[in-house]
Amino acid sequence: MTEKLTAILVGAGSITNAWLPVLRDRGDVEIIAVADPRCEAAEARIREFALPARPFPDLAQALEKLRPDMVFDCSIPSAHCANSLLALRHGCHVLSEKPMAGSVAEARRIVATAREANRIHAVIQNRRYMNDIIACREAVRSGIGVLTTLNADFYIGAHFGGFRDVMDHVLLLDMAIHSFDQARFLSGCDAEKVFCKEWNPAGSWYRHGASAVAVFTMSGGLVFTYRGSWCAEGCPTSWECDWRAVGTSGTVLWRQNRVSGESIVRSGGKTRECAALAIPEVHLSCTGHAGVIDEFLRCVRTGARPQTSGDDNIRSLAMVEGAIRSAETGLETTIE
């Protein structure tokens, strides 16, 4: 039997509901501590999921008392950099909630520290581990010629309460990171420039930046557009966005988590005759958070590099930072 890996969970907020059922039901990892400044929240999570864990008021104290193999960071975004650096310097592998850091500069520090420590740092980009997105990507690659245009729409009225209500750039920093990473995954391209307009609509229950439109110039000349709002009531898109991928010989749609498409079957005339694309069937054994966690644990054991490794995910964070910089200056911005 494989020896269990040990982990500290940082943060006891609602996002842990996506992590703890997965971790509790695995036989190869054990949560030995939950760290949160709200000790009662840590204790509540331990009781709720029957974890063989001790509560701690912060990660530093837990790391001093224990020697875990890894740290799972479910803290608020502003704490991700400090937690990752602390855990890596204690010799722990790290799997962090998104965004990996508050800025590209912070993310570079995390990547450098992970390399120096010879440890894995990865990010929960759970959209990459969904059957639909892989089916969509394969249809784009094989069925519509050269990809020229990629559009994403995200419209949901999300009433979270808590830290998101008072964040700066809440949509771009806390949510659009998913969509921007999806765009890179679907297209295989990285962003080079962006122009972004951000605003807080009348009636918004967020303090700042609940809506945004961004136009990215990607490598190879691809144009990716993102339109989104976290205070749009009624007629919601899926949490994964509604997508349109346009190529030189067809189009793929991913709407409400259903993938479809058409491609040219006969040329000539005012418009080309198109027919339905055959969409590949994908059946992952683990999807969403479970998929990210499964790959991360496998890579910790084998030394392989997870696809959501921080040194890749920094490119998605750079799209967020570029969009924010463009929104603040009103100018198209080069993405470094």
Sequence and secondary structure as in RCSB ss.txt:
>XXXX:A:sequence
MTEKLTAILVGAGSITNAWLPVLRDRGDVEIIAVADPRCEAAEARIREFALPARPFPDLAQALEKLRPDMVFDCS
IPSAHCANSLLALRHGCHVLSEKPMAGSVAEARRIVATAREANRIHAVIQNRRYMNDIIACREAVRSGIGVLTTL
NADFYIGAHFGGFRDVMDHVLLLDMAIHSFDQARFLSGCDAEKVFCKEWNPAGSWYRHGASAVAVFTMSGGLVFT
YRGSWCAEGCPTSWECDWRAVGTSGTVLWRQNRVSGESIVRSGGKTRECAALAIPEVHLSCTGHAGVIDEFLRCV
RTGARPQTSGDDNIRSLAMVEGAIRSAETGLETTIE
>XXXX:A:secstr
    EEEEEE  SGGGGGTHHHHHT SSEEEEEEE SSHHHHHHHHHHTT S EEESSHHHHHHH   SEEEE S
 GGGHHHHHHHHHHTT EEEE SSS SSHHHHHHHHHHHHHHT  EEE  GGGG HHHHHHHHHHHHHSSSEEEE
EEEEE B    GGGGG TTHIIIIIHHHHHHHHHHHH   EEEEEEEEE  TT SSSS  EEEEEEEEGGG EEE
EEEESB  SS   TT EEEEEETTEEEEEETTEEEEEEEEE  SSS EEEE        SS HHHHHHHHHHHHH
HH    TTBHHHHHHHHHHHHHHHHHHHHTS EE  
